[in-house]
Amino acid sequence: MKSLKASRIISNTIIYLILGIMSIIWVLPIVWIVLQSFGGGGISVRSQLIPETFTFDNYLYLFSNFTGVTNPRASNHSLDGYFFGWFCNTLIVAVLSCLISTLFVLGTAYALSRFRFKARTIFMKVNLVIGMFPGFLGMIIMYWVMRDIFHLQGNYFSLVIIYSAGAGGGYYIAKGFFDTISKNIDEAAMIDGASKSQIFWQIILPLAKPIIVYTVLTSFMGPWGDYVTSSYIIGLQNTSNWTVAIGLYQFTTGQDIATSYYTQFAAGAVVVALPITILFFALQKYYVSGVTGGAVKG
């Protein structure tokens, strides 16, 4: 009995030790970037976890077009005053993409969960195979389509089309959640004279709040932090149309700029992380319910 208790204590100690080390590894970069954002030593703070001097100026530099405070370490101020515009561009792209993508995902998931038609199985298999390929394989053709057909190359609204167009293919989790909602509810509503559309909007969606929140969060996070697609479609020459991902990357590009804007980059990273962090913690219980509920059936 004592040996069993001792072995359990040892095993729990090892598990907690491993979890503690993993937590430190995960949290350390976050703590580092937050501390750097308040550092007053420019690029020299890179080698220090805790900066020698703390200042809020790095956040003021980001919004120099409002505060009137510019970075005194910058040899040129080519990137000053753009951050707020980049933030607004990203917010517009993320919100519009989120709304459209959520409608596509929920509509596709509901149709595949409730309806039975000839091409249903083929569609699901083909979509599963297509989903195995990374999206950036189609980057070149997307660029040409945006430029030659829609004439939106360099415009951040082209990102809304790209992020939203294929969103319906990510229906798997939502479909699994809809499968857990009894079809007897649909049948009872149809007996009362409700149409398929009324059932979806007025009955099913109110019961599917967790999966709606999950879909909204995932649809918002993708465009919010994407760099590869946005930099390729918008281009580096259209500075005013950049998203924050492009702008923050440019803060670290080139020796002169990286030296001047390093702490400003850290401050920008914190500002960009705040909205999605607040959203996630506010909606965490629905997010977890959506994931676990949608994983029951596929």
C-alpha positions, -999 to +999 in steps of 0.1 A: +000+000+000+028+024+009+048+015-022+017+022-043+012+056-027+049+064-031+049+055-068+018+076-073+035+106-056+066+101-077+047+098-110+026+129-102+057+149-093+073+139-126+042+149-145+038+182-128+076+189-133+072+183-171+041+204-173+058+232-153+088+232-177+065+232-208+045+261-193+077+281-188+088+274-224+054+284-237+051+316-215+087+329-218+084+343-253+052+361-244+068+376-213+099+385-233+080+404-260+058+423-234+089+434-215+107+444-247+077+466-257+084+487-226+122+487-231+139+520-236+172+508-250+164+502-286+180+471-302+203+466-272+174+452-251+173+421-273+199+404-251+181+413-218+150+397-205+143+427-182+152+460-198+173+485-179+148+513-185+111+511-189+090+535-210+056+538-226+071+557-256+072+527-279+034+526-279+033+564-285+056+559-315+032+535-330+004+561-331+027+590-340+000+604-363-022+610-332+003+616-305+028+636-325+057+616-309+082+601-333+109+576-327+141+596-321+163+566-328+151+562-364+175+573-391+145+577-414+108+578-405+095+560-436+072+537-414+060+563-389+023+571-388+011+539-406+004+515-378-031+528-371-040+524-408-026+489-409-046+480-378-078+493-393-071+475-426-066+443-407-097+448-386-118+454-417-104+423-435-108+401-404-143+412-396-157+409-432-139+376-437-152+364-404-188+372-412-188+358-447-168+327-437-190+320-407-221+320-430-204+298-455-192+273-429-225+270-410-246+268-442-224+241-457-222+222-424-260+223-419-267+212-455-243+182-453-256+173-419-293+174-426-298+169-464-291+137-485-283+143-522-264+123-548-232+144-548-230+146-510-205+118-505-184+127-535-182+163-524-171+154-489-144+130-502-131+155-528-131+183-502-112+161-478-085+154-504-082+191-514-079+200-477-047+179-475-029+205-498-017+238-483-035+268-494-005+287-506-001+263-535-027+284-553-010+317-544+001+324-580-033+318-596-050+338-568-026+367-576-035+367-613-072+364-606-072+393-582-051+414-607-066+406-641-102+397-633-112+416-602-085+444-606-079+443-569-042+436-567-027+457-540-061+463-524-068+447-490-104+439-501-089+412-523-079+394-491-116+393-480-124+374-512-095+350-508-101+342-471-139+338-476-142+320-510-131+286-498-142+289-462-171+264-467-146+236-470-138+239-433-172+226-423-161+194-405-163+206-368-196+224-374-211+194-392-201+172-363-219+196-339-250+198-360-251+160-361-255+160-323-287+181-326-316+157-328-334+156-362-366+152-344-365+190-338-365+195-376-393+171-381-415+187-354-409+221-369-417+209-404-450+194-391-458+229-377-452+244-412-417+257-408-395+259-439-359+246-441-347+282-439-368+290-409-356+258-392-320+268-398-322+304-387-348+303-360-343+269-344-309+253-352-287+284-349-300+294-314-291+259-303-257+260-319-242+290-300-209+271-291-201+261-327-210+296-339-185+311-314-159+286-324-164+293-361-163+331-355-131+329-336-113+306-360-125+327-390-113+358-373-079+346-362-067+334-396-069+368-414-059+387-383-024+371-382-017+360-417+014+373-434+022+350-464-011+356-483-014+393-475+022+402-484+019+384-517-015+397-527-011+433-515+026+437-523+053+455-504+050+487-525+015+495-512+024+507-478-009+523-468-028+491-477-006+468-456-020+447-428-003+447-394+014+414-401+032+430-431+040+462-412+054+445-382+076+423-404+089+454-421+099+468-386+124+439-384+137+441-420+169+459-428+197+467-404+188+504-400+151+499-396+155+469-373+178+489-351+153+518-349+120+499-347+128+468-326+110+479-294+083+495-316+078+461-332+074+445-298+048+471-288+029+465-320+029+427-314+014+433-280-013+457-294-022+431-321-024+403-296-047+421-272-080+419-292-078+382-300-067+374-265-096+393-250-120+376-274-107+342-266-109+345-228-144+361-230-157+333-252-135+304-240-164+283-226-183+284-259-151+277-278-143+245-258-180+234-261-179+239-298-147+219-303-157+190-281-193+189-294-182+189-330-157+161-324-183+136-314-195+128-349-179+136-383 
